[in-house]
Amino acid sequence: MTQQQMPTAPTVTLACGIAMPRVGLGTWPMDDAGAAVAVASALRTGYRHVDTAERYGNETGVGEGLRRSGVPRAEVFVTTKFEKEWHSVPGVRTACEASLRRLGLDYIDLMLVHWPNPDQNRYVEAVEGLVRVMEAGLIRAFGVSNFKPAHLQRVFDAGFTPHVAQIQLDPSHRRDDLDAIHRAKGIVTEAWSPIGRGGDLLREPAVTAAAAALGRTPAQIVLRWHIEHGYVPLPKSSDPQRQRENLALFDFSLTDAQRAALDSLDRPDPKMLDSDVFGH
């Protein structure tokens, strides 16, 4: 199969009118060298959506991978995020221009406030800054990451509605309160660590049974769960075979019983990061 024939994920249209692929490549904790290799491989495999952040320290590598891939820039949806020190209207402009230089791009498709950091109380200004850089043509869409309902409400009260909200989400970490808010406001939900952390989720009987019945990998079962709930998962892998598997989610479906079994896996997790006290 040639590069042009590689299957790509379908897209979802954001409230601002642009299309975002429904699966993306996560790049944390890759360094520049690793990101360049993984991104080039993923794009050649058929990915058209790549997620990075200032914090990851690999934006330069992501941009290099895009160029190595040979895929036209206009076909790739690039997301990045910025740190708390830039939480002001002029600060976001500074952060955006720095990310553009590191990526080697003329524009960013989606830029997110990485964490709300409510202790410094400037995340609403950070969202306003994103609106301004979007108006300036430096980004095409804006959003937030790791925002809880109270954080979102303050953003809404200021007159802003993000196009995308990225959160930790998987069948064992359901976020039904946020999901309801996102849906009501027309915000697309992205999932980081969509297949869980540490591999425990992939060993759950509900997951392994569905994988055996459908002839898929456990990761594909969990990622398909995200797709059927309308989420955009961002699985991370530098292995070409796993990259192909993680993109091959659109030629099968879970049964109602299989989906319900995965839905029932939600459980408390004291190790889950709390964005009221954690952030950068």
N, C-alpha and C positions, 0 to 999 in steps of 0.2 A: 504494500500500500504506500503510495507516495505521500509526501507531506501535505499536498493539497487535498488528498482524499481522507486524511485522518478525521475520524468523527470528533465533533466538538459538542459541548454541552448546549442545550437550549438556553434561552435567556429569559430574564424577567425584566419588565420595564419599570424603572424607578419613577417616582412621582414627578421628577424633573424631565422625564421623557426619554432618557437614555437607557440603552439595554445593557444589562449586566449578566454575564454567564452564571448559571446556577450551580456551578462547582468552581472553586478556586484552589490554587496551590498555596498552602501556608509555608512560610520560609523561616520561622523561628525554630531552633536556635542556630541556623546556618550562618557561617561567616561569609565574607565576600566571595572567596574561591568556591566554597560549596554551593552558594546560591547561584553563581554563574553557571555551574554545571547543571544543577537541578532545574533551574528555570529554562535553560536551553533545551534540556531533555523533555521537560513537561510540555513546552510549546510545540516541539516537534511531534509529540505524542497526540496533541490535539487540545491541550489546555489553552484557554484564552483569557484567563483571569489569574492574577498573581497578587498575593497579599504580603506586604512588608511593613516596616515601621522604622522611624528614626532610632528607637530603642534597640532594634535588632542589630544595628551596625552592619547591615548588608545591602543597603540601597544601591551602592555602587555595583555590587555583584549582581543584583537583580537587573539593573540596567544593562550590564554587560551580557548577561544571559539572554535578554531580549534581543540584543543586537546579534549575538552568535546564532540564535535560532533561525534567522532568516525570515521569520514571520513579520509581515508589515506592522509597524507601530499601531496603525489605525485599527488593527484587528485584535489588539490586546488591551484588556481592562486592567489597569494598574491601581492598586490601593496602597496608601501609606498612612501613617499616623504620627502625631507629634507629642512632645513631652510637656510637662506642666510648666516649665519655665517660659513657655511661649503663650500662656493663657492670657492674651490681651489681643485687641484688634490689630495693632501694629506687629505684635509678636507672632501672630499666625502668618502674616505676610512674610516675615523673616524666615520662619520655619518652612513655609512652602517653597520659597525661593531656594533655600538650602537643600531641600529634598529634590527639587528639580535639577539642581547642579549635580548632586550625587547620582541620581538616576540617569542623568544625561538626556532628559526629556524636555519637551516644550510645554507639556501640560500633564496633569495627573487626573486620572478618571474619577477617583474617589479619595477624599482625605477625611480622616477621622480624628476627633479628640480621643487620645488613647485611654486616659483614665480621667474621671471627673475631679479627683483631688479636692473634695469639698472643704477641707481644712483651709485652703487658700482662697476659696470662694470666688473663683474667676472663670468657672467653666461656661457660664452663659456668655461672657465676653469672648471666650474661645470659639464658641459656636458662631457668634456674630462675626468674628474674624474670618471664619470659613465662608460665611455668606459673602463677605466682601471680596475674598480672593476668587470666589466663583463668579461674582459680577465682573471681576477684572479678567476673566478668561483663563486663569491659571489652573483651575480645577473644573471638572464637569458636574460633580455631585459632592455633597457633604454629608457627614454623619457623625455618630458618636460610638464609643466603645466602652463597655462595662458600666453603663449608666443604669441606675436603679430607678424605680418609678418616681421617687421624690426628685431625683435629678432631672428626669425628663419633664416633670411637671413645671419646674422652674424655666426650662427652655421653652416649653409651650407658652407659658405665661408671658414670656418676653416676645412672643410673636414668631418664633422659629420652629419649624418642623423638619427634623433630619430626614434624609432620604433613606438612610441605612442605619441600623443599630447592630453592632457586633457584640456578642456576649458568649460566655462559656455556656455550652449547651450540648447535651446528649441525652439518650434515654434515661440515664441514671441521674442526670442533673436537669430535670424539667424546669422550665422558667415560665410557667403558665401565666403568671401575673404580667410579666413583660410581654409575652406573646399577645395577650389580649390588648394591651395598650398599643403595641406596634400595629396590629391589624386595624384597630379603630382609627389610627392616624395615617394609614397607608404607608407605613415604614417597613421596609424589607429587613428581615432578621437574618443576620449571618451568624454562623456558629464557629467559634474557635475551639480547638481540641474536640472536634465533632465525634471522634471514636473513643473518647475518654482518655485518661492518662494512666499509664502503667499496665495496660492490657487486660485489666480485670473485666471490663465490660465485654470484651470480645470472647471471654470464656463463659459468659452467662448462658445457661441452658436455652433460654428463649432465643438467643442469637445463634448459637451453634446448631440448634434444631432447624431453624429457618434456613441457615446456610446449607445444611445437608439436604433439606427438602428441595431447595431451589437450585442447587449446584453452584453456589456462589461462595465467596469468602465471607467470614464474619464481618470484616470491615465493610464489604459491599452491602451487607444486610443493614448495618447501622447507618451507613451513608444514604441508603435508599429510604430509611425511616425519615431522615431529614428532608429528603426531596418530597416525600408524600405529605409531610406536614407544611410544606411551602418554605422551608428554610434553605439557606445557601451555605453548605458546609465548605470548610477550608482545610481539608486534610493535608498533612505535610509528609512528603516522602521524597527522597532523592533517588530511590531505586526505580528504574524505568518500568519494570514489570508491575510494581505496586502502583506506580503512577497510572499506568494503563487500566489496572483493575479499579482504581478509585474514580476513574472517569466513566467507566462502563456501568452506568446506573440507570440507563433509560430504555433498556430492552427487557425489563422484568418488573414485576410488582409484588409487594407483599400481600398475603391474604389478609382479610379482616382479622382473623384470629392471630396471625403472626404479628400484625401491627399492634393489636391490643396487648399481646404478651410483652412487646417491647415498651409499650406505654406504661406498663405496670412496674417497670424497673426503677422508677424514681425513688431516691432514698436520701436522707440527710447526709451531708458531707462536711464535717467540721474543718476540713482542710481547704475548703473552697474559699478563694480569695474574696474578701469583702471590700468593695470599692468605697465604702465610707471610711475605711482605715488604711487601705492599701492603694498605692498608685505611684506613678512616676511621670 
